[in-house]
Amino acid sequence: MSAASPWRTYALLAGSVVAASMNYSVTFVSFGEIERDFGAGPAATSWVLNAFAITLTALLVPCGWMSDRYGRRRMFLAGVTLLGAGSVLVAVAPTLPLLVAARVVQAAGLALEGPAAMAILLAAFGEERRSTAVGAFGGLGGISLILGPVVGGLVIDAVGWRWTYGFNTPIALVTVVLGLLYLPADPPADRGDDGSPRPDLLGALLMVVGAAALATGIVQAESWGWTSPGTVASLFAAPLALGLLVLRSVDRPSAILDLTLYRVRYFPRGNLLGFLVAGNFAGTYLALITLLTGAWAMSPSRAGATLAIVPLIGGPMSFVSGRLADRYGHRRLIVPGGLAMVVGALAFRSGVGDEVDLALWFPTIAVYALGIGLAHANCASLALRYVPSGSLGQAGATNRIMHEVGTVVSVAVAVALLVGAADPVEGVRRVMLMLAFVGLASAMIAAGVDTRPGTTSSPARR
């Protein structure tokens, strides 16, 4: 992919971002309707979110390997097609288990197209404008999040939640057609020959077992009990599987977890920030939509319009903050972003009650959204800032894994906090306290970052 027309490349990839972001936000808006439709509790229904995140986590790096080996354009188009097909299956699923299975199909499609799309985009923009590229992707995703709650809420009110997933199908179709016409075929970027190592499938299995066990233990602890055999076994299996994954990855060239990437400057720190900031977004989003449609008794369409303030501010801010990070460094964006999350969370926590209070909602959630716009995309661009171009596919997939593991953990913790509280408002207050801790930790981690142009003569390594 030539870097001569990066914004044209961006436009060709845009449909995949829109489809993925709308799929993400529509699921949150539909959560209560899905729960009522199937007569399931929040812990069971949360697997509509968790199964997607766990599957994506398991498949990202193998799919990134496939895009390097067989061509990024090919994997990108195949993934968009699979995401669209999975959306149709979600819309017609007659039972909750089949709905969860359809979400797994969607996740497989996103795992195929996500690393390929990011690698194509970063190669087009070049190393010095990587934060601009990631911010542009994040900004488009944020703007697309507006469409999910608003349009999705209207569709739910009119014809039901199943139709909301129909958005992805025409978007995917147009993206595939344009990609076939205008995205040039790329030679595989794999640096080995036909005998190069295969993906570490056992490592992928350990990864999915670890994430699934962790989510199961946290989500089911309230109903099973924290000392029950199921909870204890799950919370024991999680660190065991993840620890074995790390041990397996040491000195293994084909490891699913490429530990050599963690010697790249700021890659570990960016991944940790991605786990905290990007991952926590899901749990916070779930708590807010639960408050709006539950304690505040808003219709899905009104709740979607009210919640749209988050992407309405955070999305455009990601465009701006990405360019600023390339120019002034990441610390000057992520630190104030984390502190804004703290201020917004604590202010909202101190005033929220059972009655609708938009005078509290708009200023406090706006401050939180500003923090998301400053920090969210820049955590990913920090991790990828100094990665060699030949490793962008796997590095991007590894970074996305941290986001998805964070999503699993934050949703599981949020569900546990919401279910375990005496009332829904108290549950939201607990989630806001969690958000404040995450924002403070993010600001502290980013305080030692210096990515200003010209600050290092050897950027590739820490």
Protein Blocks (a to p, Z undefined) as FASTA:
>chain_A
ZZklmmlmmmmmmmmmmmmmmmmmmmmmmmmmmmmmnopafklmmmmmmmmmmmmmmmmm
mmmmmmmmnopklmmmmmmmmmmmmmmmmmmombfklmmmmmmmmmmmmmmmmmmmmmmm
mmmnommlmmmmmmmmmmmmmmmmmmmmmmmmmmmmmnojklmmmmmmmmmmmmmmmmmm
mmccdddfbfbdfkbccddfklmmmmmmmmmmmmmmmmmmmmnopkbmklmmmmmmmmmm
mmmmmmmmgopakbfblfklmmpghklmmmmmmmmmmmmmmmmmmmmmmmmmmmnopafk
lmmmmmmmmmmmmmmmmmmmmmmmmmnojklmmmmmmmmmmmmmmmmmmmgcfbdcfklm
mmmmmmmmmmmmmmmmmmmmmmmmmgcfklmmmmmmmmmmmmmmmmmmmmmmmmmmmmmp
mbfklmmmmmmmmmmmmmmmmmmmmmmgccbghiafblmbZZ
